[in-house]
Amino acid sequence: MDVLVIGSEVAEVSFAFDRYWNSELAYPALVLRVQPPTDKEIEQKQRKLGEFIARQADTAYLAALQNSNLAYKTRNNTAPLHRFLAAFRYLIYGDAAD
């Protein structure tokens, strides 16, 4: 999930993010793989990602997003982001042991 946060909520979201990733229950991705990927594997994955992104350019989903009222308001700096950001004031987070 991607989240855009501005203003005073940034500190709270940043704290929650750091608390999650610094938890003893969070593991680096390399733990799941015996060896790090080779340069060739990285290039292949980057190429596949680029191809996937290119294929999305003509999708109905992207067109709907680009033509949405929220996208229009965001481009024109009139989006009601204060309503969206207000939800993060009540962000509940904690360690699994809590």
C-alpha positions in Angstrom: 0.0 0.0 0.0 1.3 3.4 -0.9 0.5 6.3 1.3 1.1 10.0 0.8 1.2 12.0 4.0 2.0 15.7 4.5 2.0 17.9 7.5 2.0 17.0 11.2 0.9 13.4 10.6 4.3 12.6 8.9 6.0 12.2 12.3 3.4 9.8 13.6 3.3 7.7 10.4 7.1 7.7 10.3 7.2 6.5 13.9 4.8 3.7 13.2 6.8 2.7 10.1 10.1 2.6 12.0 8.5 0.7 14.9 7.2 -1.9 12.5 10.4 -2.4 10.6 12.6 -2.3 13.7 10.5 -5.0 15.4 12.1 -8.3 16.2 9.3 -9.9 14.1 10.4 -8.0 10.9 13.0 -9.9 8.8 15.1 -8.6 5.9 14.2 -10.0 2.5 17.6 -11.6 2.2 16.8 -13.9 5.1 14.2 -15.5 2.7 16.9 -16.2 0.1 20.2 -18.0 0.7 22.2 -15.8 -1.7 21.6 -12.2 -2.9 20.4 -11.9 -6.5 23.0 -11.7 -9.2 23.3 -8.6 -11.4 21.8 -10.6 -14.2 18.7 -11.5 -12.1 18.3 -7.9 -11.0 18.5 -6.8 -14.7 15.9 -9.4 -15.6 13.5 -8.3 -12.9 14.0 -4.7 -13.7 13.2 -5.4 -17.4 10.1 -7.4 -16.4 8.9 -4.6 -14.2 9.5 -2.1 -17.0 7.5 -4.2 -19.4 4.7 -4.6 -16.8 4.5 -0.8 -16.3 4.5 -0.2 -20.1 1.6 -2.7 -20.4 -0.4 -0.7 -17.9 -0.4 2.4 -20.0 -3.5 1.5 -22.0 -5.5 -0.2 -19.3 -9.0 0.8 -18.3 -7.9 0.9 -14.7 -5.2 3.5 -15.3 -7.5 5.5 -17.6 -10.2 5.5 -14.8 -7.6 6.7 -12.3 -6.2 9.4 -14.6 -9.8 10.6 -15.3 -11.0 10.4 -11.7 -12.3 13.4 -9.8 -9.6 13.0 -7.2 -6.8 12.9 -9.9 -8.3 16.1 -11.4 -8.4 17.8 -8.1 -4.9 16.7 -7.2 -3.5 18.1 -10.4 -5.2 21.4 -9.7 -4.3 21.5 -6.0 -7.9 21.4 -4.9 -8.0 17.8 -3.5 -9.6 17.5 -0.1 -6.5 15.8 1.4 -7.3 17.1 4.9 -10.1 14.5 5.1 -7.7 11.7 4.0 -5.0 12.8 6.4 -7.3 13.2 9.3 -7.8 9.4 9.3 -4.1 8.9 10.2 -4.5 10.9 13.4 -6.2 7.8 14.8 -3.6 5.4 13.5 -3.4 2.4 15.8 -0.2 0.4 15.8 1.8 -1.7 18.2 4.0 -4.7 18.5 2.5 -8.1 18.1 3.4 -8.8 21.8 1.2 -5.9 23.0 
